[in-house]
Amino acid sequence: MTTEFVFISHGERCAAWHLTADSDALTGQSGRPCVVMAHGFGGTRDSGLMAFAEPFAAAGMDVVVFDYRGFGDSEGEPRQYISVKKQRQDYHAAIDAARNLPGVDRDRIALWGTSYSGGHVIAVAAEDQRVAAVVALCPATDGLAALVKGYQEGGVGPLARLVAHGVLDAAGARLGRKPHNVALTGPHGATAVLTTPGAEEAYVAMSGPTWRNEFTARTVLEIAFNRPTVHASQLECPLLVQVGTNDLIAPPDAARRAAKKAGYLAHLCEYPADHFDFYDGPCFEAALADELTFLTRVLDPIRSTDVHLRSTNPPTPKLAVKLPW
């Protein structure tokens, strides 16, 4: 069953869906586990996330899927401002809301993120060490590495134009002007962030009715400083990192480094995929199957207790690398 609800993040209302588990398979004495989910760079909850959330619910997990402040059905100004700080604050608020849902086990909250939010969930779980598990799908773990990748793929022209728009918007914000927006995605060479081959078609295809192909340009000036990889070594819960070996948007080497920093807690899965291949088709099916295996294992009411006990006495660091195809 899916219901609408809202929670408060720093005085503003965030819109969310609550999916109640369809099965008692993971129910323990303290209730059901819950997965908290939000989208990546400029995404909204109605853009492809239910394809992951519904199988989680079928497997016995509650799920909270929410919009960040300034996006979709949530409150917040300026609209379409991709603030790393605010979005991580919203994740923390969503976790608090999930812990207070009827029937949810407060100690079995998992985080799921993809692309930009795949980096957020690593940083948020490092700050909230009650989090029981993290899934990071094609995660953006190093903004500086992503900008270098963008330069290598598109050249200096598009990047320079984006930076110029960012400076214009940041200056306008200081003067109290309306936000200056640019496109999220577009064809190769366009003034947009996501311009790799097929990105525009894939993003538009999965977009829901509240998604807008724009964001505040000042965001560009913050990307290089978004480096959730520095938090990976602080994690105290199991981490699934899912990497596309052909990813032209979120550099796979950066995600591998984050997994390595998490040490024995990390499980690294690699797929012969580009960034948007994870949202449809065979790669989506393979990634979802691995997520279900991981989450049902670490959120099992008996196994999850054992995982937390082992975190105080870690074995030799080890990464599991798997090519599912």
C-alpha positions as CSV (number, residue, x, y, z in Angstrom):
1,M,0.0,0.0,0.0
2,T,1.3,3.5,-0.9
3,T,0.2,6.6,0.9
4,E,1.2,10.2,0.7
5,F,2.7,12.0,3.7
6,V,4.8,14.9,4.5
7,F,7.7,15.6,6.9
8,I,9.4,18.8,8.0
9,S,13.0,19.6,7.0
10,H,14.3,22.8,8.5
11,G,10.9,24.4,8.7
12,E,9.7,23.3,5.2
13,R,7.4,20.5,4.1
14,C,8.9,17.6,2.1
15,A,6.5,15.5,0.1
16,A,6.9,11.7,0.3
17,W,5.4,8.4,-0.5
18,H,5.3,5.6,2.2
19,L,5.1,2.1,0.8
20,T,4.1,-0.4,3.5
21,A,5.8,-3.8,3.2
22,D,3.7,-6.4,1.3
23,S,5.3,-9.3,3.2
24,D,6.2,-10.1,6.7
25,A,9.4,-11.8,5.6
26,L,11.6,-9.3,7.3
27,T,9.4,-8.4,10.2
28,G,11.1,-8.7,13.6
29,Q,10.0,-8.1,17.2
30,S,10.6,-4.4,16.7
31,G,8.8,-4.1,13.4
32,R,9.7,-3.9,9.7
33,P,12.9,-2.5,8.1
34,C,12.5,0.7,6.0
35,V,14.4,2.0,3.0
36,V,14.7,5.8,2.5
37,M,15.1,6.9,-1.1
38,A,15.6,10.1,-3.1
39,H,16.7,10.9,-6.6
40,G,20.0,12.1,-8.2
41,F,21.0,15.3,-9.8
42,G,17.8,17.3,-10.4
43,G,15.5,14.3,-10.2
44,T,12.1,13.9,-8.6
45,R,10.4,11.0,-6.8
46,D,8.1,10.4,-9.7
47,S,11.0,9.7,-12.1
48,G,11.8,6.1,-12.0
49,L,12.2,5.5,-8.3
50,M,9.0,3.4,-7.9
51,A,10.5,0.7,-10.1
52,F,13.0,0.1,-7.3
53,A,10.7,0.9,-4.3
54,E,7.9,-1.5,-5.2
55,P,10.1,-4.6,-5.3
56,F,11.6,-3.6,-2.0
57,A,8.1,-3.4,-0.5
58,A,7.2,-6.8,-2.0
59,A,10.3,-8.3,-0.3
60,G,9.2,-7.1,3.2
61,M,10.5,-3.6,3.6
62,D,8.7,-0.4,4.1
63,V,9.9,2.4,1.8
64,V,10.0,6.2,2.0
65,V,10.5,8.0,-1.3
66,F,10.7,11.7,-1.1
67,D,11.3,15.0,-3.0
68,Y,14.0,17.3,-1.8
69,R,13.1,20.9,-0.8
70,G,12.7,23.0,-3.9
71,F,11.8,20.0,-6.1
72,G,8.7,18.2,-7.2
73,D,5.8,18.5,-4.7
74,S,8.0,19.7,-1.8
75,E,8.2,23.3,-0.5
76,G,11.3,25.3,-0.7
77,E,12.8,28.3,-2.5
78,P,14.6,28.8,-4.8
79,R,13.1,26.1,-6.9
80,Q,15.5,23.6,-8.6
81,Y,18.5,24.6,-6.4
82,I,20.7,21.5,-6.1
83,S,22.3,22.2,-2.7
84,V,24.4,19.3,-1.3
85,K,24.0,20.6,2.2
86,K,20.2,21.0,2.0
87,Q,19.7,17.7,0.3
88,R,21.7,15.8,2.9
89,Q,19.6,17.7,5.6
90,D,16.5,16.4,3.9
91,Y,17.8,12.8,4.0
92,H,18.4,13.2,7.7
93,A,14.8,14.6,8.2
94,A,13.4,11.7,6.1
95,I,15.3,9.2,8.3
96,D,13.7,10.7,11.4
97,A,10.3,10.5,9.7
98,A,10.8,6.9,8.8
99,R,11.8,6.0,12.3
100,N,8.5,7.3,13.5
101,L,6.3,5.5,11.1
102,P,3.9,2.9,12.6
103,G,5.4,-0.5,12.6
104,V,8.9,0.5,11.5
105,D,11.9,-0.9,13.3
106,R,13.9,2.3,14.2
107,D,17.2,0.4,14.1
108,R,16.7,-1.1,10.6
109,I,16.7,2.0,8.4
110,A,18.5,1.6,5.1
111,L,19.5,4.4,2.7
112,W,19.2,4.1,-1.1
113,G,20.7,6.7,-3.5
114,T,21.5,6.9,-7.2
115,S,24.0,9.2,-9.0
116,Y,24.2,12.4,-6.9
117,S,22.1,10.9,-4.1
118,G,24.3,7.8,-4.3
119,G,27.0,10.1,-2.9
120,H,24.7,11.7,-0.4
121,V,23.7,8.4,1.3
122,I,27.4,7.6,2.0
123,A,27.9,11.0,3.7
124,V,24.6,10.8,5.6
125,A,25.1,7.3,6.9
126,A,28.6,8.4,8.1
127,E,26.9,11.1,10.1
128,D,24.0,8.9,11.4
129,Q,25.7,5.7,12.5
130,R,22.4,4.1,13.5
131,V,21.7,3.6,9.7
132,A,21.7,-0.2,9.1
133,A,22.7,-0.3,5.4
134,V,23.5,1.8,2.3
135,V,22.9,1.2,-1.4
136,A,24.8,3.5,-3.7
137,L,23.8,3.0,-7.4
138,C,26.2,4.5,-10.0
139,P,27.1,7.0,-7.3
140,A,28.7,10.4,-7.8
141,T,31.3,10.2,-5.1
142,D,33.8,12.8,-6.2
143,G,32.6,16.1,-7.8
144,L,36.1,17.1,-8.9
145,A,36.6,13.8,-10.8
146,A,33.2,14.2,-12.4
147,L,34.1,17.7,-13.7
148,V,37.4,16.4,-15.1
149,K,35.4,13.6,-16.8
150,G,33.0,16.1,-18.2
151,Y,35.9,18.2,-19.6
152,Q,37.4,15.1,-21.2
153,E,34.1,14.1,-22.8
154,G,32.8,17.6,-23.9
155,G,35.9,19.8,-24.0
156,V,36.5,23.2,-22.4
157,G,33.7,25.1,-24.1
158,P,30.6,23.7,-22.5
159,L,32.2,23.6,-19.1
160,A,33.3,27.2,-19.4
161,R,29.8,28.3,-20.4
162,L,28.3,26.5,-17.4
163,V,30.8,28.1,-15.0
164,A,29.9,31.5,-16.5
165,H,26.2,30.9,-16.0
166,G,27.0,29.8,-12.4
167,V,28.9,33.0,-11.6
168,L,26.0,35.0,-13.1
169,D,23.4,33.2,-11.0
170,A,25.5,33.4,-7.8
171,A,26.1,37.2,-8.3
172,G,22.4,37.7,-9.0
173,A,21.5,35.8,-5.8
174,R,23.6,38.2,-3.8
175,L,21.7,41.1,-5.4
176,G,18.3,39.6,-4.6
177,R,17.6,38.7,-8.2
178,K,15.5,35.8,-9.5
179,P,17.4,32.5,-10.0
180,H,19.1,32.0,-13.3
181,N,18.5,28.5,-14.5
182,V,20.2,26.3,-17.1
183,A,19.2,22.9,-18.6
184,L,20.0,19.7,-16.7
185,T,20.4,17.6,-19.8
186,G,20.7,18.2,-23.5
187,P,22.5,17.1,-26.7
188,H,26.2,16.8,-26.9
189,G,27.8,20.3,-26.8
190,A,24.7,22.0,-25.2
191,T,25.0,24.2,-22.1
192,A,23.8,21.5,-19.7
193,V,25.4,19.2,-17.2
194,L,24.3,15.8,-18.6
195,T,25.2,15.8,-22.3
196,T,26.8,12.4,-22.9
197,P,25.3,10.3,-25.7
198,G,21.8,9.1,-24.8
199,A,21.6,11.0,-21.6
200,E,18.9,13.4,-22.7
201,E,16.7,10.7,-24.2
202,A,17.1,8.5,-21.1
203,Y,16.4,11.2,-18.6
204,V,13.3,12.5,-20.4
205,A,12.0,8.9,-20.9
206,M,12.0,8.2,-17.2
207,S,10.9,11.6,-16.0
208,G,7.6,12.1,-14.2
209,P,5.1,15.0,-14.4
210,T,6.9,17.1,-11.7
211,W,10.4,16.9,-13.3
212,R,11.8,20.0,-14.9
213,N,14.8,20.1,-17.2
214,E,16.5,22.9,-15.4
215,F,18.4,23.8,-12.3
216,T,19.9,26.9,-10.7
217,A,23.2,27.7,-12.4
218,R,25.0,28.5,-9.1
219,T,24.9,24.7,-8.4
220,V,27.8,24.3,-10.9
221,L,30.1,26.2,-8.6
222,E,29.5,23.7,-5.8
223,I,30.0,20.4,-7.8
224,A,33.7,20.2,-7.3
225,F,33.4,20.5,-3.5
226,N,30.9,17.6,-3.3
227,R,33.2,14.7,-2.3
228,P,31.3,12.1,-0.3
229,T,34.2,9.7,-0.8
230,V,36.0,11.4,2.1
231,H,33.2,10.1,4.4
232,A,33.4,6.4,3.3
233,S,36.0,5.4,5.9
234,Q,33.6,6.6,8.6
235,L,30.8,4.2,7.8
236,E,29.8,1.5,10.3
237,C,27.2,-0.3,8.3
238,P,27.3,-2.5,5.2
239,L,27.6,-0.7,1.9
240,L,26.6,-1.9,-1.6
241,V,28.4,0.1,-4.3
242,Q,27.1,-0.5,-7.9
243,V,29.4,0.8,-10.6
244,G,28.9,1.1,-14.3
245,T,32.3,0.3,-16.0
246,N,31.3,2.5,-19.0
247,D,29.8,5.3,-16.9
248,L,30.5,8.7,-18.6
249,I,28.9,10.8,-15.8
250,A,29.8,9.3,-12.5
251,P,33.5,8.2,-12.8
252,P,33.7,4.5,-11.9
253,D,37.2,4.8,-10.5
254,A,36.0,7.4,-7.9
255,A,33.2,5.0,-6.8
256,R,35.7,2.2,-6.5
257,R,37.9,4.4,-4.3
258,A,34.9,5.1,-2.0
259,A,34.2,1.3,-1.7
260,K,37.9,0.7,-0.9
261,K,37.8,3.3,1.8
262,A,34.8,1.6,3.4
263,G,36.9,-1.5,3.7
264,Y,35.4,-4.8,4.8
265,L,31.9,-3.3,5.0
266,A,31.8,-2.6,1.3
267,H,30.4,-4.9,-1.4
268,L,31.4,-3.7,-4.9
269,C,29.4,-4.9,-7.9
270,E,30.4,-3.8,-11.4
271,Y,28.3,-3.9,-14.6
272,P,29.2,-3.2,-18.2
273,A,26.9,-0.2,-18.3
274,D,26.7,3.5,-18.8
275,H,25.0,5.8,-16.3
276,F,21.4,5.7,-17.5
277,D,21.5,2.0,-18.3
278,F,20.7,1.4,-14.6
279,Y,17.2,2.6,-14.9
280,D,15.8,0.3,-17.6
281,G,16.6,-3.0,-19.3
282,P,19.0,-5.8,-18.4
283,C,21.3,-3.7,-16.3
284,F,18.3,-2.4,-14.2
285,E,17.2,-6.0,-13.6
286,A,20.7,-7.1,-12.6
287,A,21.2,-4.1,-10.3
288,L,17.8,-4.5,-8.7
289,A,18.4,-8.2,-8.1
290,D,21.7,-7.5,-6.4
291,E,20.1,-4.8,-4.2
292,L,17.3,-7.2,-3.1
293,T,19.9,-9.8,-2.2
294,F,22.0,-7.3,-0.3
295,L,19.1,-5.7,1.6
296,T,17.2,-8.8,2.5
297,R,20.4,-10.2,3.9
298,V,21.6,-7.2,5.9
299,L,18.1,-6.2,7.1
300,D,17.1,-9.7,8.2
301,P,16.0,-9.3,11.8
302,I,18.5,-11.9,13.0
303,R,21.4,-11.2,10.6
304,S,21.3,-7.5,11.1
305,T,22.1,-7.8,14.8
306,D,25.1,-10.0,13.9
307,V,26.3,-7.4,11.3
308,H,26.4,-4.6,13.9
309,L,28.2,-6.8,16.4
310,R,30.8,-7.7,13.8
311,S,31.4,-4.0,13.1
312,T,33.1,-3.7,16.5
313,N,35.5,-6.5,15.7
314,P,36.3,-6.2,11.9
315,P,38.0,-8.9,9.9
316,T,40.7,-8.2,7.3
317,P,39.4,-5.6,4.8
318,K,38.0,-7.3,1.7
319,L,36.0,-6.2,-1.4
320,A,33.7,-8.5,-3.3
321,V,33.8,-7.6,-7.0
322,K,31.2,-9.2,-9.2
323,L,30.4,-9.0,-12.9
324,P,26.8,-10.2,-13.2
325,W,26.8,-10.6,-17.0
